[in-house]
Amino acid sequence: MGRPTYYEFFAGGGMARAGLGSSWKCLFANDFDRKKGETYRANWGSEALLVGDVRTLETKQLPGHADLIWASFPCRIFRSPGPEPASPARAAALSGRFSTS
């Protein structure tokens, strides 16, 4: 039997992947932010990563069958406003919509 598999949504730098460790295999990772995607690539490579809006994702883009589907809560809600102020309502709505799909 092979390693258990997973999809990692709202992946950021891949901290769920770090926590699961090498005993799990990531089949797919996604984040909409280009800079977070660059960090993910630096940490884990780009084989499983798709940088883009999760709302445009179709199930046919998800490879194989995942034993676990992980969706990290968007941390933009908690960051301090800077050049791009956080939009708590939008991020919360997106994560809520994702969890009920």
N, C-alpha and C positions, 0 to 999 in steps of 0.2 A: 504494500500500500504506500502511495506517495505522500508527500507533505500535504497538509490541508491548505486550501487556497482561499484568497480573499480579494475583494475590490475595496479600494480606499478612496472615498470621495471627500472633497474639501481637504485634500491631503497636506497642503502647506509644504513644509520641509520633510514630511514623511515620518513624523513621530509615532504614528500608529505602527508603521512598518518597523521602526526601531524597537518598539515595545514588543511586538510579536516575535521578532528575531528570525533567525535563519531556519527555524523549524517550520515556518509558514512560507508559502509562495504567493507573491503578489501578482495577480493576473492583470490588474487594471488600476491605475491611479489617476485622479483628476483634480485639478484646481483651476480656477479662472484667471488667477493673477500670474502674469508673466514672471515677475521677480520670485514669487514662491516656486514657480516651475523651475527656474534656474537653480534655486536652492535644492529642490528635490533631485534634479539631475546631478548636481554636484555630490549629493549624498548617496544616491542609489542608481544613477544612470537613467537613461530615457526609455528603456525597452517597454515599460508598462504605462508610461505617462502620456496623458492627453491634456494639454493646456487649452481650456475653453470653457464656455458656459455650460454648466450641467443641464440647464433647461433645454439645450438644443441636442442633447445626447439621445441617441436611439438605442434600444436594447440590442439591436444587431451589431453595435459597436463594442459590446461587452464580450470578451473572449471566454470560451469555455463555460464552466459552471463553478461558481464560488461557494465555498462552505460558509464563508462569513462575508457580510457586506457591512463595511465600516464607514460611517459618515461623521467626521469630527464636527463639533459645534463651531460655527464660524467665529474666529477670534476677533474679527474686525469690530464686533459689538463692544469689545472691552478695551480697545486701544484708544489712546488719547488722540484727539483731533489734531491733524497736521495739515499739510497741503491738500489732502483728500479726507475730509471729515468722515467718520464712520456713520453708517446709516443703520442704526439698530433695528428699526422696524423692517427695513428691506431684507437685511440678513436673517433676522428671525423668521420672517415670512417664508424665505427661500428654504431654510432648513426645515421648517414645519411642513411645507409643501412636499419636500423631498421625502420626509419620513412617512408621509401618508400615501405615497405613490405606489 
